[in-house]
Amino acid sequence: MQFDDLYKKLIKEYVIEEGAVCPPATQDLKINTENRDATIKNYNYGPLNVDEPGDYWKKIAKYWKTTEEAARQSICGNCVAFDISPRMDDCMPGETSDEDGRLGYCWMHHFKCHSARSCHTWAKGGPINADKVSDEWSKRAGKDYFNEEG
């Protein structure tokens, strides 16, 4: 089953059948892990350990054709798809902050994401910190998944 097909099926199960308002990956560890692992594999989500990033920032800077310093500024915490709205905080399991940053939801790749990391699909403009904007991303993600007519 293709990733998109699987995600559509899971959205339908969690939202339509169960009436959930939180993205499935915030409620199901298996879904979250699968989506995170796919983002690591396909979009270079990392670094694994933000305290010891190795050459992660150097490599991503090369990929983006920029400086390492600029790459280090382009983190999930300021990505347009990083959701830390009050609504999303309610979806998160327990504490969402640590000394390196905080947990949010990635609307691009549908998993719980840490603010100090990054990936190849980073886009300027975030984070999402208002429920209204979070709801818009949710509706946009659901456009093809919730409505059979698409």
Secondary structure, DSSP 4 states (H G I P E B T S, - for coil): --HHHHHHHHHIIIIIIT---S-HHHH-HHHHHHHHHHHHHHH--B-SSTTS-TTHHHHHHHHHTS-HHHHHH--GGGBTTEE--HHHHHHS-S--EETTEEEEEETTTTEEEETT-B-TT--BS--B-SHHHHHHHHHHHHHHHH-TT-
